[in-house]
Amino acid sequence: MRVQRRLFPLLCTVLLLAALLTPAAAARRFSMSYVYFGSPSSYVERVDGTQGSLDEISPNYFNLNADGSLNVTGSDISGFVSQMHGMGVRVVPFLSNHWDRELGVQALNNRRALAAQIARAVEQYDLDGV
């Protein structure tokens, strides 16, 4: 009986690994990154450097104002999104409060208006969701 109790977790582990290591499981992989540092022109170079391994990218174009509203930065967001879509990479916003707790609190206090602003940005810049 003790041997069976010890073998059961091992058998479960082997079966789980077998399921995760199948070609079907590999086809379901998802790779995402964000770009924060550098200039927007370097973002494309960084994505190119991944050699097609990214499914989704989150650029640092979306920040919070002191009142918790959306602050969109970047001079050619649409161009970047278009380039990424041409490479088969989805683009979602990376919303930053720059580790400022008060900005986060203001965003939560302003959440309905902020959500509407984010939704408008998704439409305006042809982003792939949030």
C-alpha positions in Angstrom: 0.0 0.0 0.0 2.9 2.4 0.8 4.4 1.8 -2.6 1.1 2.7 -4.3 0.9 5.9 -2.3 4.4 6.9 -3.4 3.8 6.0 -7.0 0.6 7.9 -7.4 2.1 11.4 -7.2 4.9 10.3 -9.5 2.5 8.9 -12.0 0.5 12.1 -11.9 3.6 14.2 -12.5 4.7 12.0 -15.5 1.2 12.3 -17.0 1.2 16.1 -16.5 4.6 16.5 -18.1 3.6 14.3 -21.0 0.6 16.4 -21.6 2.6 19.7 -21.4 5.4 18.5 -23.7 3.2 17.4 -26.6 3.4 19.3 -29.9 -0.2 20.6 -29.3 1.0 22.1 -26.1 3.9 23.8 -27.8 1.6 25.3 -30.3 -0.4 27.0 -27.5 2.6 28.9 -26.2 2.3 32.6 -25.6 5.2 35.0 -25.5 4.7 38.6 -24.4 7.0 41.4 -23.4 6.9 45.1 -22.6 9.3 47.8 -23.8 9.9 50.6 -21.4 13.4 52.0 -21.8 14.8 53.7 -24.8 13.2 55.6 -27.6 10.2 54.4 -29.5 12.4 53.9 -32.6 14.4 51.4 -30.6 11.3 49.4 -29.7 11.0 48.0 -33.2 14.7 47.0 -33.1 14.1 45.2 -29.8 11.1 43.3 -31.2 13.2 42.4 -34.3 15.8 41.0 -32.0 13.4 38.4 -30.7 13.4 36.8 -34.2 9.7 36.3 -34.3 9.3 34.8 -30.9 6.9 37.4 -29.5 3.1 37.2 -29.8 2.4 40.4 -28.0 4.1 43.6 -27.0 3.2 46.4 -24.5 4.9 49.7 -25.3 5.4 52.5 -22.8 3.1 55.0 -24.4 0.5 55.1 -21.7 1.0 56.8 -18.4 -1.1 58.4 -15.6 -1.5 62.1 -15.0 -1.6 63.4 -11.4 -5.4 63.4 -11.5 -5.5 59.7 -12.5 -6.4 60.4 -16.1 -4.6 58.8 -19.1 -1.5 60.5 -20.5 -0.6 59.2 -24.0 3.0 59.8 -25.0 4.9 59.0 -28.2 4.9 60.7 -31.5 4.0 57.8 -33.8 2.0 55.2 -31.9 0.0 54.3 -34.9 3.1 53.7 -37.0 4.6 51.5 -34.3 1.3 49.5 -34.0 1.2 49.1 -37.8 4.7 47.8 -37.9 4.0 45.3 -35.1 0.8 44.1 -36.9 2.9 43.7 -40.0 5.2 41.4 -38.0 2.3 39.4 -36.6 2.7 40.9 -33.1 -0.3 42.1 -31.2 0.0 45.4 -29.3 -1.6 46.2 -25.9 -1.0 49.2 -23.7 1.4 49.2 -20.8 -0.2 51.6 -18.4 2.4 53.0 -15.9 2.1 54.9 -12.7 6.0 54.8 -12.5 5.7 53.2 -9.0 4.0 56.2 -7.7 1.4 55.0 -5.2 -0.6 58.3 -5.3 -1.0 58.1 -9.1 -2.4 54.6 -8.6 -4.8 55.8 -6.0 -5.9 58.7 -8.2 -6.4 56.2 -11.1 -8.6 54.0 -9.0 -10.6 57.0 -7.8 -11.0 58.0 -11.5 -11.5 54.5 -12.8 -14.6 55.0 -14.9 -13.2 58.0 -16.8 -9.8 56.2 -17.1 -11.4 53.1 -18.4 -13.2 55.2 -21.1 -10.0 56.9 -22.0 -8.2 53.6 -22.3 -11.0 52.2 -24.5 -10.8 55.3 -26.8 -7.0 54.8 -27.1 -7.5 51.2 -28.0 -9.8 52.2 -30.8 -7.8 55.3 -31.9 -4.5 53.5 -32.2 -5.8 50.1 -33.4 -4.6 48.3 -30.3 -5.4 44.7 -29.7 -7.1 45.0 -26.3 -6.0 45.8 -22.8 
